[in-house]
Amino acid sequence: MNRKKKIYETLKKKDKRANAKLHKSNKPRYISKAEREKIAAQQDSEELNSENNEH
């Protein structure tokens, strides 16, 4: 019985891993605080440039 159980568990683990690889998370990629500040600064400078070009 133990041998059957062990084989079944290993196959179950293998299936679980394969299934996990198929279903990727929909969670967005982590962006650090410093990176967010850089992006915000770039957007601010772009807005200022576009406002200066309009006047």
N, CA, C, O and CB atoms as a CASP TS submission, in Angstrom:
PFRMAT TS
TARGET T0000
AUTHOR 0000-0000-0000
METHOD Language model
MODEL 1
PARENT N/A
ATOM      1  N   MET     1       0.822  -1.199   0.000  1.00  0.00           N
ATOM      2  CA  MET     1       0.000   0.000   0.000  1.00  0.00           C
ATOM      3  C   MET     1       0.867   1.265   0.000  1.00  0.00           C
ATOM      4  O   MET     1       0.577   2.227  -0.711  1.00  0.00           O
ATOM      5  CB  MET     1      -0.936  -0.003   1.212  1.00  0.00           C
ATOM      6  N   ASN     2       1.922   1.249   0.799  1.00  0.00           N
ATOM      7  CA  ASN     2       2.774   2.433   0.869  1.00  0.00           C
ATOM      8  C   ASN     2       3.419   2.755  -0.468  1.00  0.00           C
ATOM      9  O   ASN     2       3.550   3.926  -0.824  1.00  0.00           O
ATOM     10  CB  ASN     2       3.846   2.241   1.917  1.00  0.00           C
ATOM     11  N   ARG     3       3.820   1.737  -1.210  1.00  0.00           N
ATOM     12  CA  ARG     3       4.447   1.964  -2.502  1.00  0.00           C
ATOM     13  C   ARG     3       3.447   2.613  -3.461  1.00  0.00           C
ATOM     14  O   ARG     3       3.787   3.555  -4.177  1.00  0.00           O
ATOM     15  CB  ARG     3       4.981   0.638  -3.087  1.00  0.00           C
ATOM     16  N   LYS     4       2.223   2.107  -3.467  1.00  0.00           N
ATOM     17  CA  LYS     4       1.185   2.683  -4.332  1.00  0.00           C
ATOM     18  C   LYS     4       0.930   4.140  -3.967  1.00  0.00           C
ATOM     19  O   LYS     4       0.816   5.006  -4.834  1.00  0.00           O
ATOM     20  CB  LYS     4      -0.123   1.874  -4.225  1.00  0.00           C
ATOM     21  N   LYS     5       0.845   4.388  -2.675  1.00  0.00           N
ATOM     22  CA  LYS     5       0.574   5.738  -2.198  1.00  0.00           C
ATOM     23  C   LYS     5       1.685   6.699  -2.615  1.00  0.00           C
ATOM     24  O   LYS     5       1.415   7.812  -3.066  1.00  0.00           O
ATOM     25  CB  LYS     5       0.415   5.742  -0.675  1.00  0.00           C
ATOM     26  N   LYS     6       2.915   6.270  -2.464  1.00  0.00           N
ATOM     27  CA  LYS     6       4.059   7.115  -2.812  1.00  0.00           C
ATOM     28  C   LYS     6       4.073   7.427  -4.313  1.00  0.00           C
ATOM     29  O   LYS     6       4.297   8.569  -4.711  1.00  0.00           O
ATOM     30  CB  LYS     6       5.378   6.429  -2.400  1.00  0.00           C
ATOM     31  N   ILE     7       3.834   6.415  -5.132  1.00  0.00           N
ATOM     32  CA  ILE     7       3.797   6.613  -6.581  1.00  0.00           C
ATOM     33  C   ILE     7       2.673   7.580  -6.944  1.00  0.00           C
ATOM     34  O   ILE     7       2.859   8.487  -7.756  1.00  0.00           O
ATOM     35  CB  ILE     7       3.609   5.263  -7.316  1.00  0.00           C
ATOM     36  N   TYR     8       1.516   7.379  -6.340  1.00  0.00           N
ATOM     37  CA  TYR     8       0.368   8.247  -6.617  1.00  0.00           C
ATOM     38  C   TYR     8       0.683   9.687  -6.221  1.00  0.00           C
ATOM     39  O   TYR     8       0.356  10.617  -6.958  1.00  0.00           O
ATOM     40  CB  TYR     8      -0.888   7.747  -5.866  1.00  0.00           C
ATOM     41  N   GLU     9       1.315   9.877  -5.063  1.00  0.00           N
ATOM     42  CA  GLU     9       1.640  11.232  -4.608  1.00  0.00           C
ATOM     43  C   GLU     9       2.643  11.916  -5.530  1.00  0.00           C
ATOM     44  O   GLU     9       2.512  13.106  -5.819  1.00  0.00           O
ATOM     45  CB  GLU     9       2.191  11.191  -3.189  1.00  0.00           C
ATOM     46  N   THR    10       3.649  11.164  -5.994  1.00  0.00           N
ATOM     47  CA  THR    10       4.635  11.781  -6.891  1.00  0.00           C
ATOM     48  C   THR    10       4.002  12.172  -8.213  1.00  0.00           C
ATOM     49  O   THR    10       4.317  13.225  -8.767  1.00  0.00           O
ATOM     50  CB  THR    10       5.807  10.830  -7.137  1.00  0.00           C
ATOM     51  N   LEU    11       3.108  11.328  -8.724  1.00  0.00           N
ATOM     52  CA  LEU    11       2.425  11.677  -9.973  1.00  0.00           C
ATOM     53  C   LEU    11       1.509  12.882  -9.770  1.00  0.00           C
ATOM     54  O   LEU    11       1.399  13.743 -10.643  1.00  0.00           O
ATOM     55  CB  LEU    11       1.615  10.476 -10.500  1.00  0.00           C
ATOM     56  N   LYS    12       0.868  12.932  -8.631  1.00  0.00           N
ATOM     57  CA  LYS    12      -0.020  14.044  -8.320  1.00  0.00           C
ATOM     58  C   LYS    12       0.773  15.355  -8.241  1.00  0.00           C
ATOM     59  O   LYS    12       0.329  16.382  -8.755  1.00  0.00           O
ATOM     60  CB  LYS    12      -0.767  13.782  -6.995  1.00  0.00           C
ATOM     61  N   LYS    13       1.948  15.316  -7.596  1.00  0.00           N
ATOM     62  CA  LYS    13       2.810  16.499  -7.511  1.00  0.00           C
ATOM     63  C   LYS    13       3.230  16.977  -8.899  1.00  0.00           C
ATOM     64  O   LYS    13       3.231  18.171  -9.195  1.00  0.00           O
ATOM     65  CB  LYS    13       4.052  16.197  -6.663  1.00  0.00           C
ATOM     66  N   LYS    14       3.590  16.001  -9.744  1.00  0.00           N
ATOM     67  CA  LYS    14       4.025  16.332 -11.099  1.00  0.00           C
ATOM     68  C   LYS    14       2.907  17.017 -11.877  1.00  0.00           C
ATOM     69  O   LYS    14       3.139  18.014 -12.560  1.00  0.00           O
ATOM     70  CB  LYS    14       4.486  15.070 -11.838  1.00  0.00           C
ATOM     71  N   ASP    15       1.696  16.481 -11.769  1.00  0.00           N
ATOM     72  CA  ASP    15       0.544  17.082 -12.435  1.00  0.00           C
ATOM     73  C   ASP    15       0.269  18.474 -11.904  1.00  0.00           C
ATOM     74  O   ASP    15      -0.058  19.386 -12.663  1.00  0.00           O
ATOM     75  CB  ASP    15      -0.688  16.207 -12.261  1.00  0.00           C
ATOM     76  N   LYS    16       0.404  18.632 -10.596  1.00  0.00           N
ATOM     77  CA  LYS    16       0.139  19.923  -9.973  1.00  0.00           C
ATOM     78  C   LYS    16       1.116  20.980 -10.479  1.00  0.00           C
ATOM     79  O   LYS    16       0.718  22.107 -10.772  1.00  0.00           O
ATOM     80  CB  LYS    16       0.224  19.808  -8.448  1.00  0.00           C
ATOM     81  N   ARG    17       2.400  20.614 -10.581  1.00  0.00           N
ATOM     82  CA  ARG    17       3.417  21.546 -11.091  1.00  0.00           C
ATOM     83  C   ARG    17       3.157  21.922 -12.547  1.00  0.00           C
ATOM     84  O   ARG    17       3.282  23.086 -12.929  1.00  0.00           O
ATOM     85  CB  ARG    17       4.816  20.932 -10.957  1.00  0.00           C
ATOM     86  N   ALA    18       2.792  20.924 -13.358  1.00  0.00           N
ATOM     87  CA  ALA    18       2.518  21.181 -14.774  1.00  0.00           C
ATOM     88  C   ALA    18       1.311  22.108 -14.915  1.00  0.00           C
ATOM     89  O   ALA    18       1.304  23.008 -15.755  1.00  0.00           O
ATOM     90  CB  ALA    18       2.272  19.853 -15.536  1.00  0.00           C
ATOM     91  N   ASN    19       0.313  21.883 -14.102  1.00  0.00           N
ATOM     92  CA  ASN    19      -0.893  22.703 -14.144  1.00  0.00           C
ATOM     93  C   ASN    19      -0.591  24.130 -13.696  1.00  0.00           C
ATOM     94  O   ASN    19      -1.136  25.081 -14.256  1.00  0.00           O
ATOM     95  CB  ASN    19      -1.991  22.090 -13.263  1.00  0.00           C
ATOM     96  N   ALA    20       0.260  24.285 -12.707  1.00  0.00           N
ATOM     97  CA  ALA    20       0.618  25.613 -12.211  1.00  0.00           C
ATOM     98  C   ALA    20       1.359  26.413 -13.279  1.00  0.00           C
ATOM     99  O   ALA    20       1.188  27.629 -13.366  1.00  0.00           O
ATOM    100  CB  ALA    20       1.480  25.497 -10.945  1.00  0.00           C
ATOM    101  N   LYS    21       2.177  25.749 -14.091  1.00  0.00           N
ATOM    102  CA  LYS    21       2.907  26.445 -15.151  1.00  0.00           C
ATOM    103  C   LYS    21       1.960  26.947 -16.237  1.00  0.00           C
ATOM    104  O   LYS    21       2.214  27.976 -16.862  1.00  0.00           O
ATOM    105  CB  LYS    21       3.965  25.523 -15.764  1.00  0.00           C
ATOM    106  N   LEU    22       0.862  26.214 -16.461  1.00  0.00           N
ATOM    107  CA  LEU    22      -0.079  26.618 -17.497  1.00  0.00           C
ATOM    108  C   LEU    22      -0.856  27.868 -17.109  1.00  0.00           C
ATOM    109  O   LEU    22      -1.148  28.713 -17.955  1.00  0.00           O
ATOM    110  CB  LEU    22      -1.039  25.490 -17.793  1.00  0.00           C
ATOM    111  N   HIS    23      -1.188  27.982 -15.839  1.00  0.00           N
ATOM    112  CA  HIS    23      -2.027  29.087 -15.369  1.00  0.00           C
ATOM    113  C   HIS    23      -1.159  30.146 -14.708  1.00  0.00           C
ATOM    114  O   HIS    23      -0.875  30.076 -13.512  1.00  0.00           O
ATOM    115  CB  HIS    23      -3.109  28.580 -14.384  1.00  0.00           C
ATOM    116  N   LYS    24      -0.748  31.114 -15.489  1.00  0.00           N
ATOM    117  CA  LYS    24       0.070  32.198 -14.962  1.00  0.00           C
ATOM    118  C   LYS    24      -0.812  33.162 -14.181  1.00  0.00           C
ATOM    119  O   LYS    24      -2.018  33.246 -14.409  1.00  0.00           O
ATOM    120  CB  LYS    24       0.815  32.935 -16.102  1.00  0.00           C
ATOM    121  N   SER    25      -0.205  33.870 -13.280  1.00  0.00           N
ATOM    122  CA  SER    25      -0.919  34.811 -12.435  1.00  0.00           C
ATOM    123  C   SER    25      -1.280  36.070 -13.232  1.00  0.00           C
ATOM    124  O   SER    25      -0.544  36.485 -14.127  1.00  0.00           O
ATOM    125  CB  SER    25      -0.073  35.174 -11.199  1.00  0.00           C
ATOM    126  N   ASN    26      -2.408  36.656 -12.896  1.00  0.00           N
ATOM    127  CA  ASN    26      -2.821  37.907 -13.532  1.00  0.00           C
ATOM    128  C   ASN    26      -2.340  39.119 -12.742  1.00  0.00           C
ATOM    129  O   ASN    26      -2.646  40.263 -13.078  1.00  0.00           O
ATOM    130  CB  ASN    26      -4.339  37.950 -13.679  1.00  0.00           C
ATOM    131  N   LYS    27      -1.581  38.841 -11.686  1.00  0.00           N
ATOM    132  CA  LYS    27      -1.081  39.906 -10.844  1.00  0.00           C
ATOM    133  C   LYS    27      -0.060  40.728 -11.619  1.00  0.00           C
ATOM    134  O   LYS    27       0.807  40.161 -12.284  1.00  0.00           O
ATOM    135  CB  LYS    27      -0.464  39.340  -9.553  1.00  0.00           C
ATOM    136  N   PRO    28      -0.148  42.063 -11.545  1.00  0.00           N
ATOM    137  CA  PRO    28       0.824  42.889 -12.268  1.00  0.00           C
ATOM    138  C   PRO    28       2.221  42.743 -11.685  1.00  0.00           C
ATOM    139  O   PRO    28       2.390  42.424 -10.508  1.00  0.00           O
ATOM    140  CB  PRO    28       0.401  44.357 -12.237  1.00  0.00           C
ATOM    141  N   ARG    29       3.213  42.979 -12.524  1.00  0.00           N
ATOM    142  CA  ARG    29       4.612  42.879 -12.109  1.00  0.00           C
ATOM    143  C   ARG    29       4.909  43.949 -11.063  1.00  0.00           C
ATOM    144  O   ARG    29       4.418  45.073 -11.168  1.00  0.00           O
ATOM    145  CB  ARG    29       5.567  43.023 -13.329  1.00  0.00           C
ATOM    146  N   TYR    30       5.713  43.605 -10.054  1.00  0.00           N
ATOM    147  CA  TYR    30       6.061  44.536  -8.987  1.00  0.00           C
ATOM    148  C   TYR    30       6.957  45.643  -9.517  1.00  0.00           C
ATOM    149  O   TYR    30       7.926  45.385 -10.232  1.00  0.00           O
ATOM    150  CB  TYR    30       6.751  43.802  -7.832  1.00  0.00           C
ATOM    151  N   ILE    31       6.623  46.878  -9.159  1.00  0.00           N
ATOM    152  CA  ILE    31       7.435  48.027  -9.538  1.00  0.00           C
ATOM    153  C   ILE    31       7.867  48.711  -8.241  1.00  0.00           C
ATOM    154  O   ILE    31       7.027  49.100  -7.430  1.00  0.00           O
ATOM    155  CB  ILE    31       6.644  49.018 -10.489  1.00  0.00           C
ATOM    156  N   SER    32       9.167  48.855  -8.053  1.00  0.00           N
ATOM    157  CA  SER    32       9.686  49.436  -6.816  1.00  0.00           C
ATOM    158  C   SER    32       9.299  50.911  -6.704  1.00  0.00           C
ATOM    159  O   SER    32       8.937  51.565  -7.682  1.00  0.00           O
ATOM    160  CB  SER    32      11.215  49.280  -6.753  1.00  0.00           C
ATOM    161  N   LYS    33       9.393  51.400  -5.475  1.00  0.00           N
ATOM    162  CA  LYS    33       9.022  52.787  -5.203  1.00  0.00           C
ATOM    163  C   LYS    33       9.898  53.751  -6.006  1.00  0.00           C
ATOM    164  O   LYS    33       9.405  54.743  -6.543  1.00  0.00           O
ATOM    165  CB  LYS    33       9.140  53.088  -3.697  1.00  0.00           C
ATOM    166  N   ALA    34      11.194  53.457  -6.087  1.00  0.00           N
ATOM    167  CA  ALA    34      12.120  54.314  -6.839  1.00  0.00           C
ATOM    168  C   ALA    34      11.747  54.327  -8.322  1.00  0.00           C
ATOM    169  O   ALA    34      11.799  55.367  -8.979  1.00  0.00           O
ATOM    170  CB  ALA    34      13.582  53.831  -6.657  1.00  0.00           C
ATOM    171  N   GLU    35      11.372  53.159  -8.834  1.00  0.00           N
ATOM    172  CA  GLU    35      10.988  53.069 -10.242  1.00  0.00           C
ATOM    173  C   GLU    35       9.704  53.866 -10.511  1.00  0.00           C
ATOM    174  O   GLU    35       9.583  54.536 -11.536  1.00  0.00           O
ATOM    175  CB  GLU    35      10.795  51.594 -10.651  1.00  0.00           C
ATOM    176  N   ARG    36       8.755  53.785  -9.581  1.00  0.00           N
ATOM    177  CA  ARG    36       7.505  54.561  -9.734  1.00  0.00           C
ATOM    178  C   ARG    36       7.791  56.045  -9.735  1.00  0.00           C
ATOM    179  O   ARG    36       7.182  56.797 -10.496  1.00  0.00           O
ATOM    180  CB  ARG    36       6.508  54.225  -8.611  1.00  0.00           C
ATOM    181  N   GLU    37       8.725  56.481  -8.878  1.00  0.00           N
ATOM    182  CA  GLU    37       9.083  57.901  -8.846  1.00  0.00           C
ATOM    183  C   GLU    37       9.734  58.345 -10.148  1.00  0.00           C
ATOM    184  O   GLU    37       9.475  59.449 -10.629  1.00  0.00           O
ATOM    185  CB  GLU    37      10.020  58.184  -7.677  1.00  0.00           C
ATOM    186  N   LYS    38      10.578  57.490 -10.721  1.00  0.00           N
ATOM    187  CA  LYS    38      11.207  57.811 -12.017  1.00  0.00           C
ATOM    188  C   LYS    38      10.146  57.978 -13.096  1.00  0.00           C
ATOM    189  O   LYS    38      10.180  58.932 -13.872  1.00  0.00           O
ATOM    190  CB  LYS    38      12.214  56.707 -12.429  1.00  0.00           C
ATOM    191  N   ILE    39       9.206  57.041 -13.137  1.00  0.00           N
ATOM    192  CA  ILE    39       8.151  57.091 -14.149  1.00  0.00           C
ATOM    193  C   ILE    39       7.310  58.352 -13.989  1.00  0.00           C
ATOM    194  O   ILE    39       6.968  59.012 -14.970  1.00  0.00           O
ATOM    195  CB  ILE    39       7.257  55.843 -14.059  1.00  0.00           C
ATOM    196  N   ALA    40       6.981  58.680 -12.734  1.00  0.00           N
ATOM    197  CA  ALA    40       6.194  59.883 -12.474  1.00  0.00           C
ATOM    198  C   ALA    40       6.961  61.131 -12.905  1.00  0.00           C
ATOM    199  O   ALA    40       6.372  62.053 -13.469  1.00  0.00           O
ATOM    200  CB  ALA    40       5.825  59.973 -10.982  1.00  0.00           C
ATOM    201  N   ALA    41       8.253  61.169 -12.650  1.00  0.00           N
ATOM    202  CA  ALA    41       9.071  62.319 -13.034  1.00  0.00           C
ATOM    203  C   ALA    41       9.127  62.454 -14.557  1.00  0.00           C
ATOM    204  O   ALA    41       9.065  63.563 -15.088  1.00  0.00           O
ATOM    205  CB  ALA    41      10.497  62.184 -12.456  1.00  0.00           C
ATOM    206  N   GLN    42       9.243  61.330 -15.252  1.00  0.00           N
ATOM    207  CA  GLN    42       9.265  61.365 -16.715  1.00  0.00           C
ATOM    208  C   GLN    42       7.939  61.901 -17.254  1.00  0.00           C
ATOM    209  O   GLN    42       7.925  62.715 -18.178  1.00  0.00           O
ATOM    210  CB  GLN    42       9.548  59.959 -17.289  1.00  0.00           C
ATOM    211  N   GLN    43       6.840  61.450 -16.682  1.00  0.00           N
ATOM    212  CA  GLN    43       5.529  61.907 -17.148  1.00  0.00           C
ATOM    213  C   GLN    43       5.352  63.391 -16.882  1.00  0.00           C
ATOM    214  O   GLN    43       4.802  64.112 -17.714  1.00  0.00           O
ATOM    215  CB  GLN    43       4.407  61.112 -16.470  1.00  0.00           C
ATOM    216  N   ASP    44       5.817  63.854 -15.720  1.00  0.00           N
ATOM    217  CA  ASP    44       5.719  65.280 -15.412  1.00  0.00           C
ATOM    218  C   ASP    44       6.527  66.112 -16.405  1.00  0.00           C
ATOM    219  O   ASP    44       6.060  67.149 -16.875  1.00  0.00           O
ATOM    220  CB  ASP    44       6.202  65.553 -13.981  1.00  0.00           C
ATOM    221  N   SER    45       7.734  65.656 -16.721  1.00  0.00           N
ATOM    222  CA  SER    45       8.565  66.413 -17.658  1.00  0.00           C
ATOM    223  C   SER    45       7.959  66.396 -19.057  1.00  0.00           C
ATOM    224  O   SER    45       8.055  67.384 -19.786  1.00  0.00           O
ATOM    225  CB  SER    45       9.991  65.843 -17.694  1.00  0.00           C
ATOM    226  N   GLU    46       7.340  65.290 -19.435  1.00  0.00           N
ATOM    227  CA  GLU    46       6.677  65.225 -20.743  1.00  0.00           C
ATOM    228  C   GLU    46       5.487  66.176 -20.798  1.00  0.00           C
ATOM    229  O   GLU    46       5.252  66.824 -21.818  1.00  0.00           O
ATOM    230  CB  GLU    46       6.218  63.787 -21.044  1.00  0.00           C
ATOM    231  N   GLU    47       4.732  66.259 -19.693  1.00  0.00           N
ATOM    232  CA  GLU    47       3.592  67.170 -19.658  1.00  0.00           C
ATOM    233  C   GLU    47       4.059  68.610 -19.760  1.00  0.00           C
ATOM    234  O   GLU    47       3.446  69.412 -20.465  1.00  0.00           O
ATOM    235  CB  GLU    47       2.776  66.968 -18.378  1.00  0.00           C
ATOM    236  N   LEU    48       5.143  68.948 -19.061  1.00  0.00           N
ATOM    237  CA  LEU    48       5.677  70.307 -19.124  1.00  0.00           C
ATOM    238  C   LEU    48       6.151  70.634 -20.535  1.00  0.00           C
ATOM    239  O   LEU    48       5.916  71.739 -21.024  1.00  0.00           O
ATOM    240  CB  LEU    48       6.831  70.479 -18.123  1.00  0.00           C
ATOM    241  N   ASN    49       6.815  69.689 -21.194  1.00  0.00           N
ATOM    242  CA  ASN    49       7.280  69.920 -22.547  1.00  0.00           C
ATOM    243  C   ASN    49       6.116  70.115 -23.507  1.00  0.00           C
ATOM    244  O   ASN    49       6.178  70.973 -24.388  1.00  0.00           O
ATOM    245  CB  ASN    49       8.149  68.768 -23.006  1.00  0.00           C
ATOM    246  N   SER    50       5.061  69.334 -23.347  1.00  0.00           N
ATOM    247  CA  SER    50       3.923  69.467 -24.250  1.00  0.00           C
ATOM    248  C   SER    50       3.191  70.793 -24.014  1.00  0.00           C
ATOM    249  O   SER    50       2.689  71.400 -24.959  1.00  0.00           O
ATOM    250  CB  SER    50       2.956  68.283 -24.069  1.00  0.00           C
ATOM    251  N   GLU    51       3.129  71.247 -22.742  1.00  0.00           N
ATOM    252  CA  GLU    51       2.495  72.536 -22.443  1.00  0.00           C
ATOM    253  C   GLU    51       3.311  73.683 -23.020  1.00  0.00           C
ATOM    254  O   GLU    51       2.746  74.645 -23.541  1.00  0.00           O
ATOM    255  CB  GLU    51       2.327  72.718 -20.925  1.00  0.00           C
ATOM    256  N   ASN    52       4.635  73.591 -22.932  1.00  0.00           N
ATOM    257  CA  ASN    52       5.505  74.644 -23.473  1.00  0.00           C
ATOM    258  C   ASN    52       5.416  74.699 -24.988  1.00  0.00           C
ATOM    259  O   ASN    52       5.508  75.783 -25.565  1.00  0.00           O
ATOM    260  CB  ASN    52       6.958  74.416 -23.044  1.00  0.00           C
ATOM    261  N   ASN    53       5.239  73.567 -25.644  1.00  0.00           N
ATOM    262  CA  ASN    53       5.152  73.538 -27.093  1.00  0.00           C
ATOM    263  C   ASN    53       3.829  74.113 -27.568  1.00  0.00           C
ATOM    264  O   ASN    53       3.762  74.656 -28.671  1.00  0.00           O
ATOM    265  CB  ASN    53       5.324  72.118 -27.608  1.00  0.00           C
ATOM    266  N   GLU    54       2.771  74.008 -26.765  1.00  0.00           N
ATOM    267  CA  GLU    54       1.464  74.531 -27.172  1.00  0.00           C
ATOM    268  C   GLU    54       1.409  76.045 -27.109  1.00  0.00           C
ATOM    269  O   GLU    54       0.711  76.666 -27.909  1.00  0.00           O
ATOM    270  CB  GLU    54       0.374  73.949 -26.301  1.00  0.00           C
ATOM    271  N   HIS    55       2.130  76.655 -26.174  1.00  0.00           N
ATOM    272  CA  HIS    55       2.084  78.116 -26.009  1.00  0.00           C
ATOM    273  C   HIS    55       2.956  78.775 -26.966  1.00  0.00           C
ATOM    274  O   HIS    55       3.046  80.003 -26.976  1.00  0.00           O
ATOM    275  CB  HIS    55       2.464  78.531 -24.637  1.00  0.00           C
TER
END
